[in-house]
Amino acid sequence: MEKNGFISDLRGRFPLIIAVAAIALVSGAAVGGAEQTWTPLGPYGGFIEALAIHPSDSHIIYAAADAIGLFKSVDAGANWKKMGLTVQATYTAIKIDPQDPKNLYVATLSGFYLSRNGGQSWSASNTGLSDTYLYCLAVDPTSPSKLYAGSQGGLYKSADRGATWSSASAQLQGKTIVALSINPALSNVVYAATWGEGVFKSSDGGAQWASVSNGLEELDLRDIVIDPLHPNTLYTATNSQGVFKTTNGGSSWIPARTGLSNLYTFRLALDTAAPDTIYVGVQSGGVFVSVNAGQAWNSKAAGLPTSALPYALAVDPESKDVYAGLDAEGVYKAAQGSSNWAASNKGLTGSNISSLLSTASPRRLFAGVQNSGPGIFLSVNGGTSWSVSNSGMNYRIVYALLKNPAKSNVLYSGNAGSLFKSIDSGKNWSSSDQGMKRGTISIYALAANASAPNTLYAGSNFGVWKTTNGAAVWKQTGLSDKPVRSLAIDRTNPGTCYAGTEQNGVFKTIDGGVSWAQAGKGMPANTAVRALLIDTSNAKTIFAATAGRGVFMSKDGGKTWLSVKSGLKNLKVYSLLLIPGSTPSLLAGTAGGVFQSKNKGAKWTKLGGDLPKETVVYALLFDSAGSRLYAAGLNGVFTRKWE
């Protein structure tokens, strides 16, 4: 959790490089796998944490998606392409050199990154940063070789465009700097908004600082912006008391919140060409606008999703277009003269898909998202379009999805923080985690058996949990000291279950979880197992996908294991799928695409129709009705015809 709760509404951070096996065992499948092309399906959007508009070409816009990376649009948001910065981190700021826009700067909660060629290539640049937990950046508008970076523990300054850093001032040491603003006329005048201690001001380029918080009713701040035409006028967004304004350089502040329906404010943006026009994002209210320098605010939320939280705002001073980066649905745009917002997300695959699930009645496709934001995406047309399906879901990092074997309208979602259940095909969700450790538990895997559909197993960071009443009540049932990433139940004997652990290989129970034993020889004891699959034709044959050692197979119910990785060009395997037929096809989703074996793992070949180079495949799904294969992961969902 972030210090003092500044980004606590990011809903807590759990390891993101975690895959849960998406296993589809389909009868009557077609045999083959002829060369096909993968088609990207999105879902477009995701959690957009920062936006920036090019200073001299406003058609160029940059957007940072949580734990995914940086995207670029060259047509004012109509289309997006992923850039070279793909660090899986929380992105907090994007800045552009106003004199040489090829210099791009990005702050994250894991450090500072820069590009000298317009984003074609990136490098980390943390020399001198003793604290790389960065919340904000600022570029000196008159001398852009000078940069400032605010962290959870103070302020840093660079004199060489971010190549090296040094602590700016001992006076701010230990303070959480959440936003910075520089006087464009007198660039030695710098303002720092903090979480917990209000506003500070420097008049000598950051060497000395003084508190300028008189009149603020709250000291937990989220943003600060300056009027470029009247630089003694500034606005700050507070955590729970709305917007405040100063007209004397911070000597005193007054409330500027008339008309705001919610005083929990997030980001501010003003029209630099007409700075009396200001926008603010608020919780449960979308975006508000003031056209009279904060005297009064009016809602500008028409067209925004009702649950949208604007984490980033940007205004094009030329076209007057306004952009909002939302916490689930990506980028929305309000074009000049329009009172309505519209999604502007084509190509913006800002979601890291952990799991896939399909139901036949009603026919639906679900995609679980394991970076903050949407929770679950839903498609009713095979992935052509998507909507968010998270009503009632207050923990929205999803690792596993499962449908009840006897009731296709009953769904389960394993999340970071809780387990959720839907009884209406995903329209609504409610916590169904009685007995579990809500808030601290992470559910990485779910499994059920058709012969006992209300008996479920859940793999978690606290081992294995079991319910016998459809998730009404859970009990811990072993391996409590081991994170369990994958599960598989023997369809012929529901008391037999296999659990793949983070660092201790595979464990097996034959008594419904009463006791567990490490399963067999041949697999190194410290193996990280990310997916398990039991052969549909022989319950003694089990496949285990590992994060670094490829695939293992057991022919004797886990007593012994054999490495079956010949032809696997990437040994980080996160998902497995078996498509039965006269010649069954075993598929492996890896950090380097999808591989296929037609001889139970003895030999693997890359499935043609290349996915994007950096795609990590966390989930695989086969739709027998449409003869389509789905692969999902770091670049969204892809599909191809299976023949």
C-alpha positions as CSV (number, residue, x, y, z in Angstrom):
1,M,0.0,0.0,0.0
2,E,1.3,3.4,-0.9
3,K,2.6,5.7,1.8
4,N,-0.2,7.4,3.8
5,G,-2.8,6.2,1.4
6,F,-2.0,8.7,-1.4
7,I,-2.7,6.1,-4.1
8,S,-4.6,3.7,-1.8
9,D,-7.5,3.8,-4.2
10,L,-5.4,1.9,-6.6
11,R,-6.7,-0.9,-4.4
12,G,-3.5,-2.3,-3.1
13,R,-0.6,-3.8,-5.1
14,F,-0.1,-7.5,-5.5
15,P,2.4,-9.3,-7.8
16,L,1.3,-8.8,-11.3
17,I,3.3,-11.5,-13.1
18,I,0.9,-14.2,-12.0
19,A,-1.0,-16.5,-14.3
20,V,-3.9,-18.8,-13.6
21,A,-4.4,-21.6,-16.0
22,A,-7.3,-21.1,-18.3
23,I,-8.1,-24.7,-19.1
24,A,-10.8,-25.7,-21.6
25,L,-11.5,-29.4,-22.1
26,V,-13.7,-29.6,-25.2
27,S,-15.2,-32.7,-26.8
28,G,-15.8,-33.0,-30.5
29,A,-13.1,-30.5,-31.4
30,A,-11.8,-30.3,-34.9
31,V,-8.3,-31.6,-35.5
32,G,-5.6,-29.4,-36.9
33,G,-4.2,-26.0,-36.5
34,A,-3.4,-24.9,-40.0
35,E,-1.6,-21.6,-40.4
36,Q,-3.9,-18.8,-39.3
37,T,-3.5,-15.1,-38.4
38,W,-4.2,-13.9,-34.9
39,T,-6.7,-11.1,-34.8
40,P,-6.5,-8.6,-31.9
41,L,-9.8,-8.1,-30.1
42,G,-8.9,-5.6,-27.4
43,P,-10.5,-5.1,-25.0
44,Y,-9.4,-1.5,-25.4
45,G,-9.0,0.8,-22.5
46,G,-7.7,0.0,-19.1
47,F,-6.4,2.0,-16.2
48,I,-4.8,5.2,-17.6
49,E,-2.7,6.9,-15.0
50,A,-1.1,9.7,-16.9
51,L,-1.6,11.8,-20.1
52,A,0.5,14.3,-22.0
53,I,0.0,16.4,-25.1
54,H,2.9,17.3,-27.5
55,P,3.7,21.0,-27.0
56,S,3.9,21.9,-30.7
57,D,1.7,19.2,-32.4
58,S,-1.4,18.5,-30.4
59,H,-2.3,15.6,-32.6
60,I,0.4,13.7,-30.7
61,I,-0.8,12.4,-27.3
62,Y,0.8,10.0,-24.8
63,A,-1.0,7.8,-22.4
64,A,0.4,5.5,-19.6
65,A,-1.5,2.4,-18.7
66,D,-1.1,0.8,-15.3
67,A,1.4,-2.1,-15.4
68,I,1.3,-2.2,-19.2
69,G,3.3,0.8,-20.5
70,L,3.2,3.8,-22.7
71,F,0.9,4.4,-25.7
72,K,1.1,7.1,-28.4
73,S,-1.5,8.6,-30.7
74,V,-0.7,10.7,-33.7
75,D,-4.3,11.5,-34.6
76,A,-5.6,13.2,-31.5
77,G,-6.6,9.9,-29.8
78,A,-8.4,8.2,-32.7
79,N,-5.8,5.4,-32.8
80,W,-3.1,4.3,-30.3
81,K,0.1,2.3,-30.6
82,K,2.2,0.8,-27.9
83,M,5.6,2.4,-27.5
84,G,8.9,0.9,-26.3
85,L,8.4,1.6,-22.6
86,T,6.7,-1.6,-21.3
87,V,7.8,-1.6,-17.7
88,Q,5.1,-3.2,-15.5
89,A,4.8,-0.5,-13.0
90,T,2.4,2.2,-11.7
91,Y,2.9,5.2,-13.9
92,T,2.5,8.6,-12.2
93,A,3.6,11.3,-14.7
94,I,4.6,11.9,-18.4
95,K,6.4,15.1,-19.3
96,I,7.7,16.5,-22.6
97,D,10.6,18.8,-23.1
98,P,8.9,22.1,-24.3
99,Q,11.9,23.1,-26.4
100,D,13.0,19.7,-27.7
101,P,10.0,17.3,-27.7
102,K,12.1,14.3,-28.6
103,N,13.0,14.3,-24.9
104,L,10.3,12.4,-23.0
105,Y,10.2,11.7,-19.3
106,V,8.2,9.2,-17.3
107,A,7.9,8.8,-13.6
108,T,6.8,5.5,-12.0
109,L,6.6,4.0,-8.6
110,S,9.7,2.0,-9.5
111,G,11.9,4.9,-10.9
112,F,12.5,7.4,-13.7
113,Y,12.7,6.6,-17.5
114,L,13.7,8.8,-20.3
115,S,13.8,8.8,-24.1
116,R,15.9,11.0,-26.3
117,N,14.3,10.0,-29.6
118,G,10.6,10.6,-29.2
119,G,9.9,7.4,-27.5
120,Q,11.5,4.9,-29.9
121,S,13.8,3.7,-27.1
122,W,13.9,4.2,-23.4
123,S,16.3,3.8,-20.5
124,A,16.0,3.9,-16.8
125,S,17.9,6.9,-15.3
126,N,18.0,6.7,-11.5
127,T,21.5,7.8,-10.7
128,G,21.3,9.9,-7.6
129,L,17.8,8.9,-6.7
130,S,17.9,7.2,-3.3
131,D,14.1,7.0,-3.5
132,T,12.7,5.7,-6.8
133,Y,9.1,5.8,-5.6
134,L,8.2,8.8,-7.8
135,Y,4.8,10.5,-7.8
136,C,5.4,13.5,-10.1
137,L,7.7,15.4,-12.5
138,A,8.1,19.0,-13.6
139,V,10.3,20.5,-16.4
140,D,11.6,24.0,-16.1
141,P,9.8,25.9,-18.9
142,T,12.6,28.4,-19.6
143,S,15.6,26.1,-18.9
144,P,14.3,22.6,-19.7
145,S,17.6,20.9,-18.8
146,K,16.3,21.3,-15.2
147,L,13.9,18.7,-14.0
148,Y,12.2,18.1,-10.6
149,A,10.9,14.7,-9.3
150,G,8.7,14.3,-6.3
151,S,8.9,11.1,-4.4
152,Q,7.4,9.5,-1.3
153,G,10.4,10.8,0.7
154,G,11.3,14.1,-0.7
155,L,12.3,16.1,-3.8
156,Y,15.0,15.5,-6.4
157,K,16.5,17.8,-9.0
158,S,18.3,17.1,-12.3
159,A,20.4,19.7,-14.2
160,D,21.1,17.5,-17.2
161,R,17.7,16.4,-18.5
162,G,17.3,13.5,-16.2
163,A,20.7,11.9,-16.7
164,T,21.6,12.3,-13.0
165,W,19.8,13.4,-9.9
166,S,20.5,15.0,-6.5
167,S,18.4,15.7,-3.5
168,A,16.9,19.2,-3.9
169,S,16.4,20.2,-0.3
170,A,16.7,18.8,3.1
171,Q,13.7,20.8,4.1
172,L,11.4,18.5,2.1
173,Q,13.1,15.2,3.1
174,G,10.6,12.7,4.4
175,K,7.7,14.5,2.8
176,T,5.5,12.9,0.1
177,I,5.5,15.2,-2.9
178,V,2.5,14.4,-5.1
179,A,2.5,17.3,-7.6
180,L,4.7,20.1,-8.7
181,S,4.1,23.4,-10.6
182,I,6.6,26.0,-11.8
183,N,6.0,29.7,-12.4
184,P,6.4,30.1,-16.2
185,A,7.6,33.7,-15.9
186,L,9.9,33.2,-13.0
187,S,11.0,29.6,-13.2
188,N,12.9,29.7,-9.9
189,V,9.5,29.8,-8.2
190,V,8.4,26.2,-7.7
191,Y,5.4,24.9,-5.8
192,A,5.1,21.4,-4.3
193,A,1.9,19.8,-3.2
194,T,2.3,17.1,-0.5
195,W,0.2,14.3,1.0
196,G,-0.3,15.3,4.6
197,E,1.6,18.6,4.8
198,G,-0.1,21.0,2.3
199,V,1.8,23.2,-0.1
200,F,5.4,24.3,-0.1
201,K,7.0,27.1,-2.1
202,S,10.6,27.8,-3.2
203,S,11.8,31.1,-4.7
204,D,15.3,29.9,-5.5
205,G,14.9,26.9,-7.7
206,G,14.3,24.4,-5.0
207,A,17.1,25.1,-2.5
208,Q,14.9,26.6,0.2
209,W,11.2,25.9,0.9
210,A,8.5,27.5,3.1
211,S,5.0,26.2,3.9
212,V,2.3,28.1,2.2
213,S,-0.9,26.4,3.3
214,N,-2.8,29.1,5.2
215,G,-6.5,28.6,4.6
216,L,-6.3,25.0,3.4
217,E,-8.9,22.9,5.2
218,E,-7.1,19.7,4.4
219,L,-3.4,19.0,3.9
220,D,-3.8,15.7,1.9
221,L,-3.4,17.1,-1.6
222,R,-3.6,15.4,-5.0
223,D,-2.6,18.0,-7.6
224,I,-1.6,21.6,-8.1
225,V,-1.7,23.8,-11.2
226,I,-0.7,27.3,-12.0
227,D,-2.4,29.9,-14.2
228,P,0.3,30.7,-16.8
229,L,-1.1,34.2,-17.5
230,H,-1.5,35.1,-13.8
231,P,1.2,33.0,-12.1
232,N,0.3,34.1,-8.6
233,T,-3.0,32.2,-9.1
234,L,-2.9,28.5,-8.4
235,Y,-5.4,25.8,-7.7
236,T,-4.9,22.6,-5.6
237,A,-7.1,19.5,-5.5
238,T,-7.6,18.1,-2.0
239,N,-8.4,14.5,-1.1
240,S,-11.8,15.2,0.5
241,Q,-12.4,19.0,0.7
242,G,-12.6,19.9,-3.0
243,V,-10.6,22.6,-4.8
244,F,-8.8,25.5,-3.2
245,K,-7.4,28.7,-4.9
246,T,-4.8,31.3,-4.2
247,T,-4.3,34.6,-6.0
248,N,-1.2,35.7,-4.0
249,G,1.3,32.9,-4.7
250,G,0.2,30.7,-1.8
251,S,0.1,33.3,1.0
252,S,-3.6,32.4,1.5
253,W,-6.0,29.9,0.1
254,I,-9.8,30.0,-0.3
255,P,-12.3,27.3,-1.2
256,A,-13.2,27.1,-4.8
257,R,-15.7,24.3,-4.8
258,T,-19.2,25.7,-5.4
259,G,-21.1,23.3,-7.5
260,L,-18.9,20.3,-7.0
261,S,-21.1,17.3,-6.2
262,N,-18.3,15.4,-4.6
263,L,-15.3,16.9,-2.7
264,Y,-13.0,13.9,-3.2
265,T,-11.0,15.4,-6.0
266,F,-8.2,13.8,-8.1
267,R,-6.6,15.7,-11.0
268,L,-6.7,19.3,-12.3
269,A,-6.2,20.6,-15.8
270,L,-6.6,24.1,-17.2
271,D,-6.7,25.5,-20.7
272,T,-3.3,27.3,-20.8
273,A,-4.6,29.6,-23.5
274,A,-7.7,30.6,-21.5
275,P,-6.8,29.6,-18.0
276,D,-10.1,30.7,-16.5
277,T,-11.3,27.4,-17.8
278,I,-10.4,24.6,-15.4
279,Y,-11.3,20.9,-15.2
280,V,-11.2,18.7,-12.2
281,G,-11.9,14.9,-11.8
282,V,-13.9,13.8,-8.8
283,Q,-14.9,10.5,-7.3
284,S,-18.3,9.2,-8.3
285,G,-18.9,12.3,-10.4
286,G,-16.6,12.2,-13.4
287,V,-15.4,15.6,-14.5
288,F,-16.4,19.1,-13.6
289,V,-15.6,22.4,-15.4
290,S,-15.3,26.0,-14.3
291,V,-15.2,28.8,-16.9
292,N,-14.8,31.5,-14.3
293,A,-11.6,30.7,-12.6
294,G,-13.1,28.4,-10.0
295,Q,-15.9,30.6,-8.8
296,A,-18.5,27.9,-9.8
297,W,-18.3,24.4,-11.3
298,N,-20.7,22.5,-13.6
299,S,-20.8,18.8,-14.3
300,K,-19.2,17.7,-17.6
301,A,-19.8,14.0,-17.2
302,A,-22.2,13.2,-20.0
303,G,-21.0,10.2,-21.9
304,L,-18.5,9.1,-19.2
305,P,-19.1,5.7,-17.6
306,T,-21.0,6.2,-14.4
307,S,-18.3,4.6,-12.2
308,A,-15.4,6.4,-13.9
309,L,-12.6,7.9,-11.8
310,P,-10.5,10.4,-13.8
311,Y,-6.9,9.8,-12.8
312,A,-5.5,11.9,-15.6
313,L,-6.7,15.1,-17.4
314,A,-5.3,17.0,-20.3
315,V,-6.5,20.0,-22.4
316,D,-5.4,20.9,-25.9
317,P,-5.1,24.7,-25.8
318,E,-5.5,24.9,-29.6
319,S,-8.5,22.7,-30.3
320,K,-10.0,22.9,-26.8
321,D,-10.3,19.1,-26.9
322,V,-10.3,17.6,-23.4
323,Y,-8.9,14.1,-22.6
324,A,-9.6,12.0,-19.5
325,G,-7.7,9.0,-18.4
326,L,-10.0,6.7,-16.5
327,D,-9.4,4.0,-13.9
328,A,-11.0,1.2,-16.0
329,E,-12.3,2.4,-19.4
330,G,-9.1,4.0,-20.9
331,V,-9.2,7.4,-22.5
332,Y,-12.3,9.4,-23.2
333,K,-12.3,12.6,-25.2
334,A,-14.7,15.6,-25.2
335,A,-14.1,17.2,-28.6
336,Q,-14.2,21.0,-29.1
337,G,-17.8,22.3,-28.7
338,S,-19.1,18.9,-27.6
339,S,-20.8,18.5,-24.2
340,N,-20.4,14.8,-24.4
341,W,-17.5,12.4,-23.9
342,A,-16.7,9.5,-26.1
343,A,-14.3,6.6,-25.8
344,S,-11.1,7.2,-27.7
345,N,-9.3,3.8,-27.2
346,K,-8.8,2.0,-30.5
347,G,-5.5,0.1,-30.2
348,L,-5.1,1.0,-26.5
349,T,-4.7,-2.4,-25.0
350,G,-4.1,-1.2,-21.5
351,S,-5.3,-4.3,-19.7
352,N,-3.2,-7.4,-18.6
353,I,-5.5,-10.3,-19.1
354,S,-5.1,-13.1,-16.6
355,S,-8.0,-15.4,-17.4
356,L,-10.7,-16.2,-19.9
357,L,-14.1,-17.8,-19.4
358,S,-16.9,-18.6,-21.8
359,T,-20.5,-19.6,-21.2
360,A,-22.9,-21.0,-23.8
361,S,-26.2,-19.9,-22.3
362,P,-26.2,-17.0,-22.4
363,R,-23.3,-16.9,-24.9
364,R,-20.7,-14.8,-23.3
365,L,-16.9,-14.3,-23.2
366,F,-15.3,-13.0,-20.0
367,A,-11.7,-11.6,-19.6
368,G,-10.2,-11.1,-16.1
369,V,-7.8,-8.3,-15.7
370,Q,-4.8,-8.6,-13.3
371,N,-3.7,-5.0,-13.3
372,S,-5.8,-2.3,-11.5
373,G,-8.9,-1.0,-13.1
374,P,-11.7,-2.9,-14.9
375,G,-11.8,-6.2,-13.1
376,I,-13.6,-8.1,-15.7
377,F,-14.5,-7.3,-19.4
378,L,-17.5,-9.0,-21.0
379,S,-18.3,-9.6,-24.6
380,V,-21.5,-10.9,-26.0
381,N,-20.3,-11.2,-29.6
382,G,-17.1,-13.3,-29.3
383,G,-14.8,-10.4,-28.5
384,T,-15.9,-7.9,-31.3
385,S,-16.8,-5.4,-28.6
386,W,-16.5,-5.3,-24.8
387,S,-18.1,-3.8,-21.7
388,V,-17.0,-3.7,-18.1
389,S,-18.5,-6.3,-15.8
390,N,-17.6,-5.4,-12.2
391,S,-20.8,-4.2,-10.5
392,G,-20.4,-4.9,-6.8
393,M,-16.8,-5.9,-7.2
394,N,-14.8,-3.6,-4.8
395,Y,-11.5,-5.6,-5.4
396,R,-10.7,-5.4,-9.1
397,I,-7.5,-7.3,-9.6
398,V,-8.7,-10.6,-11.1
399,Y,-6.5,-13.7,-11.3
400,A,-9.0,-16.5,-11.9
401,L,-12.5,-17.1,-13.4
402,L,-14.7,-20.2,-13.1
403,K,-18.2,-21.2,-13.9
404,N,-20.3,-23.6,-11.9
405,P,-20.2,-27.0,-13.8
406,A,-24.0,-27.4,-13.2
407,K,-25.2,-23.8,-13.6
408,S,-23.6,-21.7,-16.3
409,N,-25.2,-18.5,-14.9
410,V,-23.2,-19.0,-11.7
411,L,-19.7,-17.6,-12.0
412,Y,-16.8,-17.2,-9.6
413,S,-13.9,-14.7,-9.7
414,G,-10.7,-15.0,-7.7
415,N,-9.4,-11.6,-6.9
416,A,-6.7,-9.8,-5.0
417,G,-8.5,-9.2,-1.7
418,S,-11.6,-11.4,-2.0
419,L,-13.6,-14.0,-3.9
420,F,-16.7,-12.9,-5.8
421,K,-19.8,-14.8,-7.0
422,S,-22.3,-13.9,-9.7
423,I,-25.7,-15.7,-10.0
424,D,-26.8,-13.7,-13.1
425,S,-24.1,-14.4,-15.7
426,G,-21.8,-11.6,-14.6
427,K,-24.3,-8.7,-14.4
428,N,-23.7,-8.3,-10.7
429,W,-21.1,-9.7,-8.2
430,S,-20.9,-10.0,-4.5
431,S,-18.2,-11.1,-2.1
432,S,-18.5,-14.8,-1.3
433,D,-15.5,-15.3,0.9
434,Q,-16.8,-16.1,4.4
435,G,-14.0,-17.8,6.3
436,M,-11.3,-16.3,4.1
437,K,-8.9,-13.5,5.0
438,R,-10.6,-10.6,3.1
439,G,-8.3,-7.8,2.1
440,T,-5.1,-9.8,2.5
441,I,-5.9,-12.9,0.5
442,S,-5.3,-13.3,-3.2
443,I,-7.1,-16.0,-5.1
444,Y,-4.9,-17.2,-7.9
445,A,-6.7,-20.4,-9.0
446,L,-10.2,-21.9,-8.9
447,A,-11.3,-25.5,-9.7
448,A,-14.5,-27.5,-9.5
449,N,-15.7,-30.9,-10.6
450,A,-18.9,-31.7,-12.5
451,S,-19.8,-34.6,-10.2
452,A,-19.8,-32.3,-7.1
453,P,-20.5,-28.8,-8.6
454,N,-20.8,-27.0,-5.3
455,T,-17.5,-28.3,-4.1
456,L,-14.8,-25.8,-5.1
457,Y,-11.1,-25.4,-4.4
458,A,-9.3,-22.0,-4.4
459,G,-5.5,-21.6,-4.5
460,S,-4.2,-18.5,-2.8
461,N,-1.3,-16.9,-1.1
462,F,-2.4,-18.7,2.0
463,G,-2.6,-22.2,0.4
464,V,-5.7,-24.1,-0.6
465,W,-9.3,-23.3,0.5
466,K,-12.4,-25.5,0.1
467,T,-16.1,-25.0,0.1
468,T,-18.8,-27.6,-0.2
469,N,-21.8,-25.2,-0.5
470,G,-21.1,-23.2,-3.6
471,A,-18.8,-20.6,-2.0
472,A,-21.1,-19.7,0.9
473,V,-18.4,-20.7,3.5
474,W,-14.8,-21.6,3.0
475,K,-12.3,-23.5,5.1
476,Q,-8.5,-23.6,4.8
477,T,-7.6,-27.1,3.7
478,G,-3.8,-27.3,3.6
479,L,-0.6,-25.8,2.3
480,S,-1.2,-22.6,4.3
481,D,2.4,-21.6,4.2
482,K,2.7,-21.9,0.4
483,P,1.3,-19.7,-2.4
484,V,-0.8,-21.9,-4.7
485,R,-0.9,-20.7,-8.3
486,S,-2.8,-23.5,-10.0
487,L,-5.2,-26.3,-9.3
488,A,-6.6,-29.4,-11.2
489,I,-9.2,-31.9,-9.9
490,D,-9.4,-35.5,-11.1
491,R,-12.7,-35.7,-12.9
492,T,-13.0,-39.5,-12.0
493,N,-12.3,-38.9,-8.3
494,P,-13.2,-35.4,-7.0
495,G,-11.3,-36.1,-3.8
496,T,-8.1,-36.1,-5.7
497,C,-6.7,-32.6,-6.4
498,Y,-3.3,-31.3,-7.5
499,A,-1.9,-27.9,-6.5
500,G,0.9,-26.1,-8.2
501,T,2.9,-23.9,-5.9
502,E,5.0,-20.8,-6.4
503,Q,8.3,-22.3,-5.3
504,N,7.7,-25.9,-4.2
505,G,6.4,-27.8,-7.2
506,V,3.2,-29.9,-7.2
507,F,1.3,-31.2,-4.2
508,K,-1.5,-33.8,-4.3
509,T,-4.4,-34.8,-2.0
510,I,-6.4,-37.9,-2.3
511,D,-8.8,-37.2,0.6
512,G,-10.4,-33.9,-0.4
513,G,-7.7,-31.7,1.1
514,V,-7.3,-33.3,4.5
515,S,-3.7,-34.1,3.8
516,W,-1.2,-33.2,1.1
517,A,2.0,-34.7,-0.2
518,Q,4.6,-33.3,-2.6
519,A,3.9,-35.1,-5.9
520,G,6.7,-37.3,-7.2
521,K,10.2,-37.2,-8.5
522,G,11.7,-35.7,-11.6
523,M,10.6,-32.2,-11.0
524,P,13.0,-29.9,-9.1
525,A,11.5,-29.2,-5.6
526,N,11.7,-25.4,-6.0
527,T,9.8,-25.3,-9.3
528,A,7.2,-22.5,-9.8
529,V,4.1,-24.2,-11.3
530,R,1.7,-21.8,-13.1
531,A,-0.8,-24.2,-14.7
532,L,-1.9,-27.8,-14.3
533,L,-3.9,-29.9,-16.8
534,I,-5.2,-33.5,-16.5
535,D,-5.5,-35.4,-19.7
536,T,-9.2,-36.0,-20.7
537,S,-8.5,-39.5,-21.9
538,N,-6.3,-40.7,-19.0
539,A,-6.7,-39.2,-15.5
540,K,-3.2,-40.4,-14.5
541,T,-1.6,-38.2,-17.2
542,I,-1.0,-34.7,-15.9
543,F,0.8,-31.7,-17.4
544,A,2.5,-28.9,-15.4
545,A,3.5,-25.5,-16.8
546,T,6.4,-23.9,-15.1
547,A,7.7,-20.3,-15.0
548,G,11.2,-21.1,-16.3
549,R,11.5,-24.8,-16.8
550,G,9.0,-25.4,-19.5
551,V,6.4,-28.2,-19.3
552,F,6.5,-31.4,-17.2
553,M,4.4,-34.5,-17.7
554,S,3.4,-37.3,-15.3
555,K,1.9,-40.6,-16.5
556,D,1.3,-42.1,-13.0
557,G,-0.8,-39.5,-11.2
558,G,2.1,-37.4,-10.1
559,K,4.4,-40.1,-8.7
560,T,7.1,-39.3,-11.3
561,W,7.6,-36.4,-13.7
562,L,9.4,-36.0,-17.1
563,S,10.5,-32.8,-18.7
564,V,8.7,-32.3,-22.1
565,K,10.1,-29.1,-23.5
566,S,11.8,-30.1,-26.8
567,G,11.0,-27.2,-29.2
568,L,9.7,-24.8,-26.6
569,K,11.7,-21.6,-27.4
570,N,10.4,-20.0,-24.2
571,L,10.4,-21.9,-21.0
572,K,8.2,-19.5,-19.1
573,V,4.9,-21.2,-19.5
574,Y,1.8,-19.8,-17.9
575,S,-1.2,-21.6,-19.4
576,L,-2.2,-25.0,-20.9
577,L,-5.0,-26.1,-23.1
578,L,-6.0,-29.5,-24.5
579,I,-8.1,-29.7,-27.6
580,P,-9.3,-33.3,-28.0
581,G,-9.7,-35.1,-31.2
582,S,-8.3,-38.1,-33.2
583,T,-5.0,-36.4,-32.7
584,P,-5.3,-34.2,-29.6
585,S,-3.5,-30.9,-29.6
586,L,-1.8,-29.7,-26.4
587,L,-1.2,-25.9,-26.4
588,A,1.1,-23.9,-24.1
589,G,0.9,-20.2,-23.5
590,T,4.3,-18.8,-22.9
591,A,6.2,-15.5,-22.6
592,G,7.0,-15.9,-26.3
593,G,3.6,-16.8,-27.8
594,V,1.6,-20.1,-28.2
595,F,3.2,-23.5,-28.8
596,Q,1.5,-26.7,-29.9
597,S,2.3,-30.4,-29.4
598,K,0.5,-33.3,-31.1
599,N,2.3,-36.0,-29.2
600,K,1.7,-35.0,-25.6
601,G,4.6,-32.7,-25.2
602,A,7.3,-34.8,-26.8
603,K,7.8,-32.1,-29.4
604,W,6.6,-28.5,-29.6
605,T,6.2,-26.1,-32.5
606,K,5.3,-22.5,-32.5
607,L,1.7,-21.9,-33.5
608,G,1.9,-19.7,-36.6
609,G,0.4,-16.3,-37.2
610,D,2.7,-14.4,-34.8
611,L,1.3,-12.5,-31.8
612,P,3.0,-9.2,-31.0
613,K,6.6,-9.8,-29.9
614,E,6.2,-8.9,-26.3
615,T,2.9,-10.9,-25.7
616,V,2.9,-13.0,-22.6
617,V,0.1,-15.6,-22.9
618,Y,-1.5,-16.0,-19.5
619,A,-4.8,-17.6,-20.7
620,L,-6.0,-19.9,-23.5
621,L,-9.5,-20.8,-24.4
622,F,-11.2,-22.9,-27.1
623,D,-14.7,-22.2,-28.4
624,S,-15.9,-25.4,-29.9
625,A,-19.1,-23.8,-31.2
626,G,-17.2,-21.3,-33.3
627,S,-14.0,-23.4,-33.8
628,R,-12.0,-20.5,-32.5
629,L,-8.9,-20.3,-30.3
630,Y,-8.4,-17.4,-27.9
631,A,-5.1,-16.3,-26.4
632,A,-4.9,-13.5,-23.8
633,G,-2.3,-11.8,-21.8
634,L,-0.1,-8.7,-21.7
635,N,-1.5,-7.3,-25.0
636,G,-5.1,-8.1,-24.6
637,V,-7.1,-10.9,-26.2
638,F,-6.4,-12.5,-29.6
639,T,-8.3,-15.0,-31.7
640,R,-7.8,-17.2,-34.7
641,K,-9.8,-19.8,-36.5
642,W,-9.0,-23.4,-35.5
643,E,-9.1,-25.9,-38.4
